[in-house]
Amino acid sequence: MIYLDHSATSPVNPEVLKAMEPFFSQEFGNASTFYSLGRTARQAMEAARENVASLIGASPQEIIFTSGGTESDNMAIKGTAYKWKNKGKHIITSAIEHPAVEETCRYLEKQGFEVTYLPVYEEGIVRIEDVLAAIREDTILITIMHANNEIGTIQPIAEIGEIARKKGIIFHSDAVQTVGKIPVDVKKLNVDLLSISAHKLYGPKGIGALYVKKGVFLEPLIHGGGHERALRPGTENVPGIVGLGKACEIALKNLKKDQEYVTRLRNQLIAGILENLEESYLNGDPDKRLPNNAHLRFNGIEGESLVLHLDAKGIAASTGSACSSKKLEPSHVLMALGLEKVEAHGSLRLSLGTENTPEDIEYTIKSIKEAVTTLRNLSPLWNQ
Ligand SMILES: *Cc1c(COP(=O)(O)O)cnc(C)c1O
């Protein structure tokens, strides 16, 4: 199988798995106990915290382990909203956030918070002038993702962060799609809070982290034994944490090389399709996008049928986010680009990984051409 859905999840790197294994068996200690078994777990956990911090230019004390990107987003957004609700109740976000951010904002709206959803236009990118215009006296939080999980567009996080800092507004970014794929430095990006998930960077599912800048305070969402600076109590998921740490260590070591390699494959794929298949288009900005993302649109077909045709040819791809692909509504991200519903439905997301080869990409181009041609021949939309 050729796996081209790395934005949904990625395979666990064998080195990551190897690093995790002892913590399921002989090193099973509770990291909060004081005898040697517990100390070994604690040390492994703290080494992992250093690896996560190094990858994003943070210090280890600023890393809180969570169950993944969804929890990190909830912790950042609700934690800030509840902490500062007496100061103001206005939040700024974008129209293309992952459901972990979008639905959290919608939930807060039901509790009396007001949320501004910034437009992203045809290129899929938030504009600085819109951020400036949206800021109010009572704005307590800006939350804008680093790169979009569907169309892969990269947002001007450093610039938005600079504005937020000057105005004294807390700034959170969901960086689940960028950490390990492009350089992410919390200081250069001017963020106060940043979400990470292990399974998007060749680590295990169910583990992630939230960067919480020193001096930034959150209201805890769960209460218990005081672990993770009382922000995330509960016995630590040591194997998962070790896996996340290893994935970050490997990502840092290979970042430049992987980024270049995957970008080359991605460009080969986009050119191979756009040059050889009529009425095919790239969604979102062609340059300000993740190195591994090709989000394509084909007139006269349905993305779901194309995904099934590709599956039959041994290619795993997606129409958009794994989270919304069960609903038949067009994705809110594609609608935010100003696409018509039929155009949105004709879209395909290919997200590449380091294990893909140029031969995989050639085969994929050929398979997409065949599948799109077959589907168009059957389509009343195409043949009218
Ligand atoms: C995958 C993803 C999440 C959710 O992360 P989980 O670890 O699966 O909860 C959040 N935000 C973005 C941008 C994602 O791509």
The ligand as a MOL file (V3000), in Angstrom:
LIG
                    3D

  0  0  0     0  0            999 V3000
M  V30 BEGIN CTAB
M  V30 COUNTS 15 15 0 0 0
M  V30 BEGIN ATOM
M  V30 1 C -4.8030 15.7840 14.2260 0
M  V30 2 C -5.0050 17.1850 14.6300 0
M  V30 3 C -5.4930 17.5190 15.9070 0
M  V30 4 C -5.9420 16.4780 16.8920 0
M  V30 5 O -4.8770 15.7850 17.4640 0
M  V30 6 P -5.1770 14.4090 18.2170 0
M  V30 7 O -3.8720 14.0440 18.8330 0
M  V30 8 O -5.6250 13.4400 17.1730 0
M  V30 9 O -6.2250 14.6840 19.2390 0
M  V30 10 C -5.6100 18.8560 16.2350 0
M  V30 11 N -5.2600 19.8070 15.3710 0
M  V30 12 C -4.7810 19.5420 14.1460 0
M  V30 13 C -4.3960 20.6520 13.2490 0
M  V30 14 C -4.6460 18.2140 13.7420 0
M  V30 15 O -4.1920 17.9570 12.5100 0
M  V30 END ATOM
M  V30 BEGIN BOND
M  V30 1 1 1 2
M  V30 2 1 2 3
M  V30 3 2 2 14
M  V30 4 1 3 4
M  V30 5 2 3 10
M  V30 6 1 4 5
M  V30 7 1 5 6
M  V30 8 2 6 7
M  V30 9 1 6 8
M  V30 10 1 6 9
M  V30 11 1 10 11
M  V30 12 2 11 12
M  V30 13 1 12 13
M  V30 14 1 12 14
M  V30 15 1 14 15
M  V30 END BOND
M  V30 END CTAB
M  END
